[in-house]
Amino acid sequence: MRSRSGAIWFVGLLLLLGVVPASAEDVVVYTENYPPYNYQGPGGEVEGLATAKVRQILDDAGLSYSIKLVPWARAMLYGQTRKNALIYTITRTPDREAQFDWLAPLAPSSFYLFVRADDPRSVSPETLLSGQFQAACVTGDLTCDLLGWTDIPKENIMVVANSRTEDFRMVIANRADIYVSELAVNTRLRRKEGFDPAITRPAMRIEGKAGFYLASGIDADVTMRNKVRNTYLALEKTGRYQLVDTSEAPRTQGGN
């Protein structure tokens, strides 16, 4: 039986050699405040529609983990570079395809082009291409990429700084015509900021884009990645796993 002093000496030796024993929480899962998919609940726990799916997979995998809400840029950095990190409610885009290992889908994304409710114009690929609309997006945000996939000319896209809802504020101030938001998120954000969600309307869905995922960096621990992926596949095969339901799409005017 190893003495207490011997155990302390052994741990010290491991630290000197750069070998750090695994902590009680081996996996750290990063995301941002993005209700209703992920947000901090009244008790301090991270909750949300996507969070419930992540917990289902990781609990079934038997992994010890913690979930942390951080700014999105930090979540992206840690998700790409840390061996024991996962990231979720991340949209799968062509630019990101090779940067992450896409372990499990969580929800189909329902991104729309939004305009002021009193703007009667039809929003369609044709009217976008004609240059009738000025769009706004926030620098560094996914919405700028999404606008780039539409038919709106690049010179008609204003990239603004400041808060992540500055694009919405540009539209209601009549300084732009269009902003991009995920359907459920838009409703939550408008109410949180004290606006009636009906102040703008979803005018055209951005079709053909991948949904929200649980992912890791391509250099993350392979055993962890395989365990998460295989657990998701087993849950799906037995019918115990369903994507978040975002089927409550509104009626839109113009291109659909």
BELZICOR-V473832 format. One record per residue. N is the residue number from 1. RES is the residue in one letter. SS is DSSP state (helix for helix, strand for strand, loop for the rest). D_CENTER is the distance of its C-alpha to the mean C-alpha in whole Angstrom. Layout:
# BELZICOR-V473832
n->N res->RES ss->SS d_center->D_CENTER
n->N res->RES ss->SS d_center->D_CENTER
This chain:
# BELZICOR-V473832
n->1 res->M ss->loop d_center->50
n->2 res->R ss->loop d_center->48
n->3 res->S ss->loop d_center->49
n->4 res->R ss->helix d_center->46
n->5 res->S ss->helix d_center->48
n->6 res->G ss->helix d_center->47
n->7 res->A ss->helix d_center->43
n->8 res->I ss->helix d_center->43
n->9 res->W ss->helix d_center->44
n->10 res->F ss->helix d_center->42
n->11 res->V ss->helix d_center->39
n->12 res->G ss->helix d_center->40
n->13 res->L ss->helix d_center->41
n->14 res->L ss->helix d_center->38
n->15 res->L ss->helix d_center->36
n->16 res->L ss->helix d_center->39
n->17 res->L ss->loop d_center->38
n->18 res->G ss->loop d_center->34
n->19 res->V ss->loop d_center->33
n->20 res->V ss->loop d_center->31
n->21 res->P ss->loop d_center->31
n->22 res->A ss->loop d_center->28
n->23 res->S ss->loop d_center->27
n->24 res->A ss->loop d_center->26
n->25 res->E ss->loop d_center->23
n->26 res->D ss->loop d_center->22
n->27 res->V ss->strand d_center->18
n->28 res->V ss->strand d_center->16
n->29 res->V ss->strand d_center->12
n->30 res->Y ss->strand d_center->10
n->31 res->T ss->strand d_center->7
n->32 res->E ss->loop d_center->8
n->33 res->N ss->loop d_center->9
n->34 res->Y ss->strand d_center->7
n->35 res->P ss->loop d_center->10
n->36 res->P ss->loop d_center->11
n->37 res->Y ss->loop d_center->8
n->38 res->N ss->strand d_center->9
n->39 res->Y ss->strand d_center->12
n->40 res->Q ss->strand d_center->15
n->41 res->G ss->loop d_center->18
n->42 res->P ss->loop d_center->21
n->43 res->G ss->loop d_center->22
n->44 res->G ss->loop d_center->20
n->45 res->E ss->loop d_center->18
n->46 res->V ss->strand d_center->14
n->47 res->E ss->strand d_center->14
n->48 res->G ss->loop d_center->12
n->49 res->L ss->helix d_center->12
n->50 res->A ss->helix d_center->9
n->51 res->T ss->helix d_center->11
n->52 res->A ss->helix d_center->14
n->53 res->K ss->helix d_center->13
n->54 res->V ss->helix d_center->12
n->55 res->R ss->helix d_center->16
n->56 res->Q ss->helix d_center->18
n->57 res->I ss->helix d_center->17
n->58 res->L ss->helix d_center->18
n->59 res->D ss->helix d_center->21
n->60 res->D ss->helix d_center->22
n->61 res->A ss->helix d_center->22
n->62 res->G ss->loop d_center->24
n->63 res->L ss->loop d_center->22
n->64 res->S ss->loop d_center->22
n->65 res->Y ss->strand d_center->19
n->66 res->S ss->strand d_center->17
n->67 res->I ss->strand d_center->14
n->68 res->K ss->strand d_center->14
n->69 res->L ss->strand d_center->12
n->70 res->V ss->loop d_center->12
n->71 res->P ss->loop d_center->11
n->72 res->W ss->helix d_center->8
n->73 res->A ss->helix d_center->11
n->74 res->R ss->helix d_center->13
n->75 res->A ss->helix d_center->10
n->76 res->M ss->helix d_center->10
n->77 res->L ss->helix d_center->14
n->78 res->Y ss->helix d_center->14
n->79 res->G ss->helix d_center->12
n->80 res->Q ss->helix d_center->14
n->81 res->T ss->helix d_center->17
n->82 res->R ss->loop d_center->18
n->83 res->K ss->loop d_center->20
n->84 res->N ss->loop d_center->19
n->85 res->A ss->strand d_center->15
n->86 res->L ss->strand d_center->12
n->87 res->I ss->strand d_center->8
n->88 res->Y ss->strand d_center->6
n->89 res->T ss->strand d_center->3
n->90 res->I ss->strand d_center->3
n->91 res->T ss->strand d_center->5
n->92 res->R ss->loop d_center->9
n->93 res->T ss->loop d_center->11
n->94 res->P ss->loop d_center->15
n->95 res->D ss->loop d_center->15
n->96 res->R ss->loop d_center->12
n->97 res->E ss->loop d_center->14
n->98 res->A ss->loop d_center->17
n->99 res->Q ss->loop d_center->15
n->100 res->F ss->strand d_center->13
n->101 res->D ss->strand d_center->15
n->102 res->W ss->strand d_center->13
n->103 res->L ss->strand d_center->14
n->104 res->A ss->strand d_center->13
n->105 res->P ss->strand d_center->11
n->106 res->L ss->strand d_center->10
n->107 res->A ss->strand d_center->10
n->108 res->P ss->loop d_center->11
n->109 res->S ss->loop d_center->9
n->110 res->S ss->loop d_center->12
n->111 res->F ss->strand d_center->12
n->112 res->Y ss->strand d_center->15
n->113 res->L ss->strand d_center->18
n->114 res->F ss->strand d_center->19
n->115 res->V ss->strand d_center->23
n->116 res->R ss->strand d_center->25
n->117 res->A ss->loop d_center->27
n->118 res->D ss->loop d_center->30
n->119 res->D ss->loop d_center->29
n->120 res->P ss->loop d_center->31
n->121 res->R ss->loop d_center->30
n->122 res->S ss->loop d_center->29
n->123 res->V ss->strand d_center->26
n->124 res->S ss->loop d_center->26
n->125 res->P ss->helix d_center->26
n->126 res->E ss->helix d_center->29
n->127 res->T ss->helix d_center->29
n->128 res->L ss->helix d_center->26
n->129 res->L ss->helix d_center->28
n->130 res->S ss->loop d_center->31
n->131 res->G ss->loop d_center->30
n->132 res->Q ss->loop d_center->30
n->133 res->F ss->loop d_center->27
n->134 res->Q ss->loop d_center->25
n->135 res->A ss->strand d_center->22
n->136 res->A ss->strand d_center->20
n->137 res->C ss->strand d_center->16
n->138 res->V ss->strand d_center->15
n->139 res->T ss->loop d_center->16
n->140 res->G ss->loop d_center->14
n->141 res->D ss->loop d_center->11
n->142 res->L ss->helix d_center->9
n->143 res->T ss->helix d_center->12
n->144 res->C ss->helix d_center->14
n->145 res->D ss->helix d_center->14
n->146 res->L ss->helix d_center->13
n->147 res->L ss->helix d_center->17
n->148 res->G ss->helix d_center->18
n->149 res->W ss->loop d_center->18
n->150 res->T ss->loop d_center->20
n->151 res->D ss->loop d_center->24
n->152 res->I ss->loop d_center->24
n->153 res->P ss->loop d_center->26
n->154 res->K ss->helix d_center->24
n->155 res->E ss->helix d_center->27
n->156 res->N ss->helix d_center->26
n->157 res->I ss->strand d_center->22
n->158 res->M ss->strand d_center->23
n->159 res->V ss->strand d_center->20
n->160 res->V ss->strand d_center->20
n->161 res->A ss->loop d_center->20
n->162 res->N ss->loop d_center->20
n->163 res->S ss->loop d_center->17
n->164 res->R ss->loop d_center->14
n->165 res->T ss->loop d_center->16
n->166 res->E ss->helix d_center->19
n->167 res->D ss->helix d_center->18
n->168 res->F ss->helix d_center->19
n->169 res->R ss->helix d_center->22
n->170 res->M ss->helix d_center->23
n->171 res->V ss->helix d_center->23
n->172 res->I ss->helix d_center->25
n->173 res->A ss->loop d_center->27
n->174 res->N ss->loop d_center->28
n->175 res->R ss->loop d_center->27
n->176 res->A ss->loop d_center->25
n->177 res->D ss->loop d_center->25
n->178 res->I ss->strand d_center->21
n->179 res->Y ss->strand d_center->18
n->180 res->V ss->strand d_center->14
n->181 res->S ss->strand d_center->12
n->182 res->E ss->strand d_center->10
n->183 res->L ss->helix d_center->13
n->184 res->A ss->helix d_center->13
n->185 res->V ss->helix d_center->11
n->186 res->N ss->helix d_center->14
n->187 res->T ss->helix d_center->16
n->188 res->R ss->helix d_center->15
n->189 res->L ss->helix d_center->15
n->190 res->R ss->helix d_center->18
n->191 res->R ss->helix d_center->20
n->192 res->K ss->helix d_center->19
n->193 res->E ss->loop d_center->20
n->194 res->G ss->loop d_center->23
n->195 res->F ss->loop d_center->23
n->196 res->D ss->loop d_center->24
n->197 res->P ss->helix d_center->21
n->198 res->A ss->helix d_center->24
n->199 res->I ss->helix d_center->25
n->200 res->T ss->strand d_center->22
n->201 res->R ss->strand d_center->22
n->202 res->P ss->strand d_center->20
n->203 res->A ss->strand d_center->22
n->204 res->M ss->strand d_center->21
n->205 res->R ss->strand d_center->18
n->206 res->I ss->loop d_center->16
n->207 res->E ss->loop d_center->17
n->208 res->G ss->loop d_center->17
n->209 res->K ss->loop d_center->13
n->210 res->A ss->loop d_center->11
n->211 res->G ss->loop d_center->9
n->212 res->F ss->strand d_center->6
n->213 res->Y ss->strand d_center->7
n->214 res->L ss->strand d_center->9
n->215 res->A ss->strand d_center->10
n->216 res->S ss->strand d_center->13
n->217 res->G ss->strand d_center->15
n->218 res->I ss->loop d_center->18
n->219 res->D ss->loop d_center->20
n->220 res->A ss->loop d_center->19
n->221 res->D ss->loop d_center->22
n->222 res->V ss->helix d_center->23
n->223 res->T ss->helix d_center->24
n->224 res->M ss->helix d_center->21
n->225 res->R ss->helix d_center->19
n->226 res->N ss->helix d_center->21
n->227 res->K ss->helix d_center->22
n->228 res->V ss->helix d_center->18
n->229 res->R ss->helix d_center->18
n->230 res->N ss->helix d_center->22
n->231 res->T ss->helix d_center->21
n->232 res->Y ss->helix d_center->18
n->233 res->L ss->helix d_center->21
n->234 res->A ss->helix d_center->24
n->235 res->L ss->helix d_center->22
n->236 res->E ss->helix d_center->21
n->237 res->K ss->helix d_center->25
n->238 res->T ss->loop d_center->26
n->239 res->G ss->loop d_center->24
n->240 res->R ss->loop d_center->23
n->241 res->Y ss->loop d_center->19
n->242 res->Q ss->loop d_center->18
n->243 res->L ss->loop d_center->14
n->244 res->V ss->strand d_center->13
n->245 res->D ss->loop d_center->16
n->246 res->T ss->loop d_center->14
n->247 res->S ss->loop d_center->18
n->248 res->E ss->loop d_center->19
n->249 res->A ss->loop d_center->19
n->250 res->P ss->loop d_center->21
n->251 res->R ss->loop d_center->24
n->252 res->T ss->loop d_center->24
n->253 res->Q ss->loop d_center->27
n->254 res->G ss->strand d_center->27
n->255 res->G ss->loop d_center->25
n->256 res->N ss->loop d_center->23
